[in-house]
Amino acid sequence: MTTDAYIKDRLDDQIKWYSSKSKSNQKYYKRLKIIEIVIASFIPFFAGVGNQLKFYSITIGILGLIVAISAGVIVLYKFHENWIKYRTTCEMLKHEKYLFLTKCAPYNLEDAFCLLVSRVENLISKENTQWSEYSEQTKNIEK
C-alpha cells in the first residue's frame, strides 16, 4: 500500500468516522441535557402554582418522569463519554497525520511511513479494544 493510499483510504477515513461519531454523540448529549434542564426548571414553577391548576400533581409527575428518562438515556448510551472519547481519538489521528506530512519528529526518519502506520493502527486498536471490553462488561451485567 502506498503512503497516499493509506492516508486517503485508512487515516482520512478514520478521522472522518471519529469526527462524525463525535458530532453525533455531542448532538444527542446536548439535546437531552437541554430537555432535562428545561423540564426540570418547570417542576418548581408548577409546584408553586399547583393549587391553581386542575391536574398539577399529574403534570409535575410527568415532568419528573421526562427528566428521569432523559438522564437515564444519557447514562445508558454514554453520549458525553463517547463524544469526548471519539473527539480525542479524532484529534490524535489528525495530530499524527500532520506530524507525518510536515516530517516533524518522530516522522523525520527514513521509515516514517511504517511508524505512521504503526502509531495510527495502535490508536485505532486501542479504541476498538476499549469498545470490546465495554461490550463484554455490558453483556455480563445483563446476565
matplotlib code that plots the C-alpha trace (Angstrom):
import matplotlib.pyplot as plt

x = [0.0, 1.3, 1.6, -1.1, -3.5, -3.0, -3.6, -6.7, -8.3, -7.4, -6.3, -8.6, -11.5, -10.9, -10.6, -13.9, -15.6, -14.5, -15.4, -18.9, -19.4, -18.2, -20.6, -23.5, -22.9, -22.4, -25.7, -27.7, -26.0, -26.7, -30.3, -31.1, -29.4, -31.4, -34.6, -33.6, -32.7, -35.8, -38.3, -36.6, -36.9, -40.7, -41.2, -40.7, -42.9, -45.8, -45.3, -45.6, -48.8, -50.1, -53.3, -54.4, -54.1, -56.5, -54.0, -50.9, -49.8, -50.0, -48.2, -45.3, -45.2, -45.0, -42.3, -40.3, -40.7, -39.3, -36.3, -35.6, -35.9, -33.7, -31.0, -31.2, -30.8, -27.7, -26.2, -27.3, -25.9, -22.9, -23.3, -21.0, -18.2, -18.4, -18.4, -15.2, -13.5, -14.3, -13.2, -9.9, -9.2, -10.0, -7.7, -4.9, -5.2, -5.1, -2.1, -0.2, -1.2, 0.1, 3.3, 3.9, 3.0, 5.3, 8.1, 8.3, 9.6, 9.1, 8.4, 11.7, 13.2, 13.7, 11.0, 8.4, 5.6, 5.9, 6.0, 2.8, 1.0, 2.1, 1.0, -2.3, -3.2, -2.3, -4.7, -7.5, -6.8, -6.8, -10.2, -11.6, -10.2, -11.9, -15.2, -14.8, -14.2, -17.2, -19.4, -18.3, -18.9, -22.4, -23.1, -22.0, -24.2, -27.3, -26.8]
y = [0.0, 3.4, 6.3, 8.3, 5.3, 4.7, 8.3, 8.6, 5.2, 4.5, 7.5, 10.1, 7.6, 7.0, 10.7, 11.3, 8.4, 9.5, 13.1, 12.1, 9.9, 12.7, 15.2, 12.8, 12.0, 15.7, 16.5, 13.8, 14.7, 18.4, 17.9, 15.6, 17.8, 20.8, 18.9, 17.8, 21.3, 23.0, 20.4, 20.2, 24.0, 23.8, 21.5, 24.1, 26.5, 24.1, 23.1, 26.8, 27.5, 24.0, 24.8, 27.0, 24.2, 21.3, 18.4, 19.9, 16.7, 14.7, 17.5, 17.5, 13.7, 13.7, 16.4, 14.4, 11.3, 13.1, 14.3, 10.8, 9.3, 11.9, 11.4, 7.6, 7.7, 9.9, 7.5, 4.3, 5.4, 7.3, 10.2, 12.5, 9.9, 8.8, 12.4, 13.1, 9.7, 10.0, 13.6, 12.8, 9.9, 12.0, 14.8, 12.3, 10.9, 14.3, 15.1, 12.1, 12.9, 16.5, 15.5, 12.9, 15.3, 18.0, 15.5, 16.6, 14.3, 11.4, 11.2, 12.8, 9.3, 7.1, 4.6, 7.4, 5.6, 2.4, 4.5, 6.3, 3.1, 1.6, 4.6, 5.1, 1.4, 1.4, 4.3, 2.6, -0.7, 0.9, 2.4, -0.9, -2.8, -0.3, -0.7, -4.5, -4.5, -2.2, -4.6, -7.6, -5.7, -4.8, -8.4, -9.6, -7.0, -8.1, -11.7]
z = [0.0, -0.9, 1.5, -0.3, -0.4, 3.3, 4.2, 2.0, 2.4, 6.1, 8.0, 6.5, 6.6, 10.3, 11.0, 9.2, 11.1, 14.5, 13.8, 12.6, 15.7, 18.0, 16.5, 16.7, 20.3, 21.1, 19.4, 21.3, 24.6, 24.3, 23.2, 26.0, 28.6, 27.3, 27.6, 31.1, 32.2, 30.7, 32.0, 35.4, 35.7, 35.2, 38.1, 40.8, 38.8, 38.7, 42.3, 43.2, 41.2, 41.7, 43.5, 40.6, 38.1, 37.7, 37.2, 38.8, 40.6, 37.4, 35.5, 38.0, 37.9, 34.1, 34.1, 36.7, 34.5, 31.4, 33.4, 34.7, 31.3, 29.7, 32.4, 32.0, 28.3, 28.6, 31.1, 29.2, 25.8, 27.3, 24.9, 26.8, 27.3, 23.7, 22.4, 24.3, 23.5, 19.8, 19.6, 21.4, 19.1, 16.0, 17.2, 17.9, 14.4, 12.9, 15.0, 13.7, 10.2, 10.4, 12.1, 9.3, 6.4, 7.8, 8.5, 12.1, 14.8, 15.2, 11.4, 10.3, 9.9, 6.9, 7.8, 8.7, 6.8, 8.8, 12.0, 11.0, 10.2, 13.5, 15.6, 13.7, 13.9, 17.6, 18.3, 16.4, 18.0, 21.5, 20.7, 19.4, 22.5, 24.9, 23.0, 23.1, 26.8, 27.4, 25.4, 27.4, 30.7, 29.4, 28.5, 31.9, 33.7, 31.6, 32.6]

ax = plt.figure().add_subplot(projection="3d")
ax.plot(x, y, z, "-o")
ax.set_aspect("equal")
plt.show()
